[in-house]
Amino acid sequence: MTALREDLESSEPDRQFGSGWISGVLALVLAVAGLGAVLCLRYPEYLTVPEARGVYNVALIRLALFAGLLTAFVLAIVSIVLRRQKVLGFSAITLVLMATALGGSQAQDRINVQTDVYLGLDWFILSILFTGIVFIPIERLLGARNQPIFRLEWREDLLYFLISSLFVQGLTYLSLAPSLAILRHTDWVGIRGFIASQPIWLQVIEIMVLTDLVQYWVHRGFHRVPWLWNFHAIHHSAPMMDWLASSRMHVMEIVVLRGATVIPMYILGFAESALYIYLVFVFLLSAAVHSNVRINLRPIEKWFVTPRFHHWHHGIEREAIDVNFAVHFPWLDRMFGTHHMPEDGRWPSGYGVVSQPIPRGFIKQLFYPFYRRRPQVAATAVPAQPVDAPPSDQG
């Protein structure tokens, strides 16, 4: 595994086109996704989200799986031929052979068992592939900073993405619990009926405003209440910003933040279609505002959250402390006195937590908020690579 990690994190000269690195990485990604898809086909009761099972076109999935495994094998051979280090290619071939041994694109459900407990492996595969396909090319073409795909602490963030996807059932149950408890003791039939009768586009806007108002104060509370900050500091400990950094969140923060923001979404009776539209939107927006992109969005910065707005929330400068809490609308920060956007178009010089040392690794970070600690002044922030000239949104 060490050799594989080192090859993924190769220096720039060893990642050039023609070195076999690109073909090796693509082969590995397709092989991992293919093996995961085969497992989902064999054990759907345990590894797929029930609501999605009836939506999937299994024939199309099998065709895509066959093409993906075949492409992974071919790219792995190309990488082995071109690359001095063969670990990427051989790792991909090993995974392709494992997937094939388990049935490949013709894998069948082997266990006829009904269970109420499942892991969201299918959700992980689909979401990581989709967001990666969308944001990696954008970051390569319009990167605010010159940083590799497999940058510092990428493994931690990938593990956070995996854990939150696999345990989507438990996280959803805990997040919905407050709303369901409120609904059991309230009767808002009139309000719920009125809201549900509105146009879907209006409902989506209302959801955005209400959830952002709730998220603003919950988010601000995570910064201002010391014990809550210990949980939120995990999210801020990411030393580099990109689309994957958005997944770094302590499980307790996920439950509290989602549990609070879900309340207005569910108790007010918004239509299911409006909820799904918003959930897809906020999923993509979260990745976008953390992404390493430099696009001229200054004409809309006063009204909508942009990457530069949220990057300043993560900045290590003194001026970046406790600012920009909004998720959708920065005018909430202006309204409550926490807005900060330098007029000269500057970006933060670095990211991380400078007030306390945050340990590396998922397990250590999971238990970090519960440690008793003395006040310390220790920097864990890592200065970012210089923003590509000019250092503004003028690109």
N, C-alpha and C positions, 0 to 999 in steps of 0.2 A: 504493500500500500504506500510505503514511503517513496519508492521509486515512481509509482504512478502519480503521486501528488507532486513530486519534484518535476516530472515531465510536463504536467499540466501548468505548473508555475514557471516554466522555462523563461529565460531572458528573451528580450525582443528579437535578437538575431536568430535564435533557435525557433522562433515562431513564424518566420517569414514564409510567404507563399513558395511552395516547392520544397519545403523542409519536411513535409509529411506530418507536421503538427496539426494543421487545420483538418486534414482528412482523418487523422487519428482521433481528434476531439469529436468530430461529427460522428465517426463510427462508434465511439464509446457512448455518446449521448443516445444515439439510435438503438444501440444494443441494450443499454440500461432500460430505456423506455419499452423496448420490445419484450424484454424479460418480464418487466412489470405488467405489461398487457397480457402476456401469456398466463401469469399468475391470476390476474383478474378473471380471465376466461375459465380457468380451472376452478377457482374458488370464489365465485361472485357473491355468495352469501356472506363471506367474511371480509372481502376486500373491495367491495363497491358500495356506493351510496344507493340505498333502495329507491329513492325518488328518480335516480338517473337510469336505473336498469330498464325501465319501460321506454325510455327515450332513445337509447342506443340502437343504431342500425348495425346489428352484429355482422351481417355480410360485408358491409363497408369497412368495419373495424378489422375483419379478417384479411381483407384485401390490402388495407393500409399496413397491417402488421407484417404480411408477407413481403410487401415492397420495402418496408423499413428494415427488416432483418436482412434481406438480400442486399440492400444498399449499404448497411453497416458492414457486412462481410466484405463487399468489394472495396469500400473505403479503407477498411482495416488492412487489406492486402496492399493497397496503394501506400499506406503509411509505413508498413513494414519494409517495402521496397525502397522508399525515399528516406526514411529516418534512421539515423545512427542508433538512437535509443528506440527499441522495439516495443516498449512496454504498453504504449497506447494501443497499437495494433493487435498485439497478442491478447490484451485484456478484453478488447472488443470481440475478438473471435471466440474467446472462452465463453463470454456471456451469450453470444449468438448460438453456440453449440448447446449451452444449458437450456436456452429457450426452445431450441429445436427438440432436444431430448424430452422436454415436458409437453411436446405436442405442437409447438410452433403456432402457425396461423390456424391450425385445425384443432387446437386444444379444446377439450370438452370439460364441462362441469362434472367433476368426479365425486362430489359429495352431495347427496340429496338430503340436506339438513336445513331446517328453518330456524333462524336465529335472529334475535332482536339486537345483537351486538355486532358491530362491523367496524372496519378500518377504511378510511377513505383513500386507498391507494390509487383508485381511478381518478379521484379529484386531484391528487398530487401530480400524476402524470400529465393530465390535460392542462392544468393551470401552469405548471412549470414550463411545459413546452410552449404554450401559447404566449405567456409573458416574455419568455426568452426570445422567441421568434420575433416578437414585436419590438422589444426594447434593446436587445443586444446590437442589431444593425444600426438603430438610431444613435446609440451611445458611441459606436465606432465611427459614425459619420459626423456627429455633432457633439462630440464629447467636450464638456467644459474643462476637464482635466485629463491629462495623458496617463491613464491607468489601465492595467491589463484586465481582461475578463476575470481571470482567477487572481484577484487582488488580495491584499492582506485580509485575513479572517473571512474569506469567502466560504470556507467549510462550516464555520459557525452559523452563518446566515442561511446556508442551504439546509442545515440540520433543523433550524427553526422553521423553515418553510415545510420541511418533511413532517415534523412533529405536529404542527398546527393543522396540516392536511390529513394526516392519518387519524388524528383524534378529533376530527370535525364533529362526530356525533356527540361526544362528551362536552365539547366546548359549546356546541349549539344548545344542548340541554341546559347547561348552567347559565348561558346567556339569556335564554328565554324564560327562565324560572321567575324572575321578578315580574315580567309582563304578564305571565300566566296567573301569578298570584293576584295581581291587581285586577285582572279581568274576572276572576272568580268572585270578587267582592264589590264589583261596580257594575252599573247598568247604564251604559252610554249609547243606547240604541239610536236615539235621535241624532247625536253627533256622528256616530259611526256611519249611519245611513246617508247623512248629508255629504260626508267626505267621500264615501265610496261612489256616490253618484256624479262626482266631478270628473272632468276630462282627465285622462291618464297623465298628460303632460303637466297639468296643473298639480296633480298629486305628487309627481316626482319633484317638482320645484318645492312644494310644501315640505316634503320629506327632507330635502337637502337643507332647508332653512332650519327646521326644527331639530334635526339631528346635529347640525353644526353648532347650534346654540347649546345643546346639551354637551356635546363633545368639547366645546370650548372650555366650559367650566370644569368638567371632569379632568381634562388635560391640564388646565391651570392648577387644579388641586393636586395633581401628581407632581407638579413642580414645587408647589408652595408648602405642602405637608411633608416634613422630613421622612417619615416612615414610608409614605407612598412614593416619594422620590427614589427610594432604594429600589423599588420595582421598575420605575420608569427609566432609571439610570442605565439599565440594561439596554434599552432601545438606543439611548444616546451614546453608548460605548462603541458603536460602530466607527472604526477609524477612517473609513472611506465610504462615500455615498454612491450608490447606484440602485438600480431597480430591485435588486435582491436584498438590500439593506432594510427595506420596508418590513421584511418578515421577522426581524429581530425584536421580539416582544416577549416579556415574561408572561407565563400562562395566567398568572393572577391579574395582570393588567388587561390581558385579552378579555377575561371574564367580566371584570368590572367595567371596562370601557364599552364593550359590546352590550353588556346587560343594561347599562344606563341609556345608551343611544337607541336600543331596540324598543324601549318603553313607548315613546311617542309613535314609532312606526306601527306597533301592533295594537295598542289600546285605542287608537283613534280610528281604526277601521279602514286604513288605506287598502286599495285593491291589490291582490296578489301580484298582478302584472306590474304594477307600479313599484312594488317592493323588489321584484326581481330585476327590473331595469336599474333601480338605484343600487342594488348590491353589486351588479356587474360594473356599473359606473365607478363606484367607490373603490372596488378592487383594483381597477385599472388606474384610477387617480392616485391611489396610494403608491403604486409602483412608479408612476410618472413623476410625482413631486419629489421622490427620493432619487430619481435617476440622474445620471451624470450627463446632462445635456445642456448645451448653450444655444438657446433659440431666442430670438427677439420677441418676447412676450410683454414688453413694457406697456403697450397700449391697453392691455387687459389686467395688469397687475393690481390696479386699484379695486378691481371688482371680483377677481377670481384668483385662487391660490395657484401659484406657479412653482416650478422647481427652485428658482432663486429665493422666493419667499420662504419656502420650507427649509432650504439649505441654511438660511440665516437662523432658523430655529435650532439647528444642530451645530452652529458655529462655535468655535472656542474663544472668540473675542469677548471682552467684557460687554460690549454693546449688544452681543447676541444672547445674553443670559435672560431667560424668562420673557421671551418675546415670540410673537407669531404663533399663537396657539390654535388659530382657526384651521379647519380642514378643507373647507370649500370657499368661504367668503372672508377675505381679509378685512372687510369693513367692520367685522365684529371686533377685531383687534383695535381698529381705530376708535370704535365706540367705547371700548373699555380700557384704552390707554396702554396697550401692549404691542402696538404696531411698530415695525422697524424694517425699512427698506431704503438703503442708501441711494440717494438720488444720482450718484455718479456711476451706478451700475455695478458696483463692486460685489464680489462673492466672498464668502468667508475664507480665511487663510488655512483653515484646518477644521477637523471634526473630532469629537470624542468628549470625554469627561475630564476636566482638569481639577476638580475639587476633591476627588477621591479615587483610589485605585479600584478598577473593576477587573475581576479575574477573567481569564480567557477560558472558553470551553462551556458547553451547554450545561453540564451537571453543576459545575462551580457557580455559574450564573443563576441556575435554578434555586440554589440555596443561599445565594449571596444576600438577599434582602433580610434573611432571618438571623444573620450573624450579628453578634454584639461587637461593636467596633468603637474605637476612640476617634475623635475628629483628627483628620490628617489633611495635609496638603501635598498631594502627589499627582503628577500629571500622567494621564493615560491617553491623552489626545495625541494624534499623529498629524503633523503638518501635512496638508494635502499637496499634491503636485501643483505647480503654478497653473492658474487658469490660462488656457491658450489665449494669446494676444489677439485682440484687445481684451482686457479683463472686464468685460461688461456684457450686456445683452445685445450688443450692436451687431451680432452675427446673424 
